[in-house]
Amino acid sequence: MTLENKVALVTGAAKGIGLATARRLAELGSTVVLSDIDRDQGAASAEDLQSQGRDVRFIAADVSNPDDVDNLFKQIENEFGKLDIAFNNAGIEGRLVPIDQATIEDWDQLIGINLSGVFYCMRGEIPLLRAAGGGVIINCSSIAGLVGTAGGGIYCASKHGVIGLTRAVAIDLATEGIRVNAICPGAIETEMVSRVLAERPEQRKVIESMQPIRRLGTPNEIASAVAWLSQDDAALVTGVTLPLDGGWTAQ
Ligand SMILES: NC(=O)c1ccc[n+]([C@@H]2O[C@H](COP(=O)([O-])OP(=O)(O)OC[C@H]3O[C@@H](n4cnc5c(N)ncnc54)[C@H](O)[C@@H]3O)[C@@H](O)[C@H]2O)c1
């Protein structure tokens, strides 16, 4: 597998799934733009990859801010003139509360980042993918985009929305050589899960028991799937929602 001469964007790339994927795409030969709201961690992660000889840059952007997102794509256009691979990964878990206890602010923040953020990024990505003569968008949904999870009403709404957007746009762009897919991670060992488990450590065993493989996934396992979807061997794959969940949603 090679991604030589490709330009890739990964949002939410300062750590976790985004960083593991940025690293993998760069190892496969792609130039990778890491983007994140966290300037310090994002810049540090990019410097770390550069020190390993990878061709990466960091551009700060809050995906829920349309001006930030416009600026991100202006910079990519000015420097590269095209984009081949976009992994719309930035997301938050928000507050896990029953919907009748959720606030308007909870809704606006989660939907703003997890769903509107994907929309803003796709608007910026499509012209640059066209300029490349085709390419691939991979949106990060979740098993919470496929099934309901307790206390996760808004998160589930955002991640179900990402799948709807993915499917519709995949159809729109199919004849232009632009593939659009969604991945649906189960429980993956990142700071996001650590934050959730910090409040309820007893939930680790419950989460492990929900995944038939009886363990959490790793960011590298998500990176492997994104890398495969990114390359031309996956040319027939568009509009799919790919569970990466150790069998959680097979039950
Ligand atoms: N970890 C899991 O178990 C799991 C499961 C299913 C889906 N996901 C999804 O995977 C994606 C990555 O999650 P993770 O586990 O790596 O989380 P993480 O918290 O470890 O990393 C998320 C990254 O996104 C960045 N980010 C947050 N808000 C942003 C914004 N407004 N603009 C730009 N960047 C922003 C953060 O600064 C951070 O670097 C998310 O979309 C998440 O919903 C994670």
The ligand as a Tripos MOL2 file, in Angstrom:
@<TRIPOS>MOLECULE
LIG
   44    48     1     0     0
SMALL
NO_CHARGES

@<TRIPOS>ATOM
      1 N1        -12.5290    6.6990   21.4210 N.am      1 LIG1
      2 C1        -13.6420    6.0650   21.1210 C.2       1 LIG1
      3 O1        -14.0040    5.0670   21.7730 O.2       1 LIG1
      4 C2        -14.4810    6.5170   19.9500 C.ar      1 LIG1
      5 C3        -15.5410    5.6990   19.5460 C.ar      1 LIG1
      6 C4        -16.3250    6.0690   18.4640 C.ar      1 LIG1
      7 C5        -16.0610    7.2430   17.7950 C.ar      1 LIG1
      8 N2        -15.0400    8.0410   18.2170 N.ar      1 LIG1
      9 C6        -14.8310    9.2810   17.4710 C.3       1 LIG1
     10 O2        -13.4840    9.3310   17.0530 O.3       1 LIG1
     11 C7        -13.0820   10.6940   16.9150 C.3       1 LIG1
     12 C8        -11.7650   10.8930   17.6360 C.3       1 LIG1
     13 O3        -11.9520   10.5550   18.9930 O.3       1 LIG1
     14 P1        -10.7550   10.2070   20.0020 P.3       1 LIG1
     15 O4        -11.2140    9.0600   20.8170 O.co2     1 LIG1
     16 O5         -9.4740   10.1670   19.2980 O.co2     1 LIG1
     17 O6        -10.8620   11.5160   20.9230 O.3       1 LIG1
     18 P2         -9.7400   12.3810   21.6770 P.3       1 LIG1
     19 O7        -10.4870   13.2150   22.6500 O.co2     1 LIG1
     20 O8         -8.6380   11.5050   22.1420 O.co2     1 LIG1
     21 O9         -9.1740   13.3080   20.4870 O.3       1 LIG1
     22 C9        -10.0350   14.1970   19.8180 C.3       1 LIG1
     23 C10        -9.2350   15.2970   19.1710 C.3       1 LIG1
     24 O10       -10.1680   16.1900   18.5390 O.3       1 LIG1
     25 C11        -9.8150   17.5220   18.8780 C.3       1 LIG1
     26 N3        -10.9890   18.3990   18.8370 N.ar      1 LIG1
     27 C12       -12.0030   18.4810   19.7340 C.ar      1 LIG1
     28 N4        -12.8500   19.4440   19.3850 N.ar      1 LIG1
     29 C13       -12.3730   19.9890   18.2420 C.ar      1 LIG1
     30 C14       -12.8140   21.0560   17.4080 C.ar      1 LIG1
     31 N5        -13.9050   21.7670   17.6890 N.pl3     1 LIG1
     32 N6        -12.0910   21.3390   16.2990 N.ar      1 LIG1
     33 C15       -10.9550   20.6540   16.0040 C.ar      1 LIG1
     34 N7        -10.4770   19.6530   16.7820 N.ar      1 LIG1
     35 C16       -11.1910   19.3310   17.8870 C.ar      1 LIG1
     36 C17        -9.2260   17.4270   20.2740 C.3       1 LIG1
     37 O11        -8.4310   18.5700   20.6190 O.3       1 LIG1
     38 C18        -8.4350   16.1290   20.1900 C.3       1 LIG1
     39 O12        -7.1270   16.3540   19.7300 O.3       1 LIG1
     40 C19       -14.2500   11.5290   17.4480 C.3       1 LIG1
     41 O13       -15.0380   11.9960   16.3820 O.3       1 LIG1
     42 C20       -15.0340   10.5340   18.2770 C.3       1 LIG1
     43 O14       -16.3830   10.8900   18.4100 O.3       1 LIG1
     44 C21       -14.2440    7.7070   19.2670 C.ar      1 LIG1
@<TRIPOS>BOND
     1     1     2 1
     2     2     3 2
     3     2     4 1
     4     4     5 ar
     5     4    44 ar
     6     5     6 ar
     7     6     7 ar
     8     7     8 ar
     9     8     9 1
    10     8    44 ar
    11     9    10 1
    12     9    42 1
    13    10    11 1
    14    11    12 1
    15    11    40 1
    16    12    13 1
    17    13    14 1
    18    14    15 2
    19    14    16 1
    20    14    17 1
    21    17    18 1
    22    18    19 2
    23    18    20 1
    24    18    21 1
    25    21    22 1
    26    22    23 1
    27    23    24 1
    28    23    38 1
    29    24    25 1
    30    25    26 1
    31    25    36 1
    32    26    27 ar
    33    26    35 ar
    34    27    28 ar
    35    28    29 ar
    36    29    30 ar
    37    29    35 ar
    38    30    31 1
    39    30    32 ar
    40    32    33 ar
    41    33    34 ar
    42    34    35 ar
    43    36    37 1
    44    36    38 1
    45    38    39 1
    46    40    41 1
    47    40    42 1
    48    42    43 1
@<TRIPOS>SUBSTRUCTURE
     1 LIG1         1 GROUP 0 **** ****
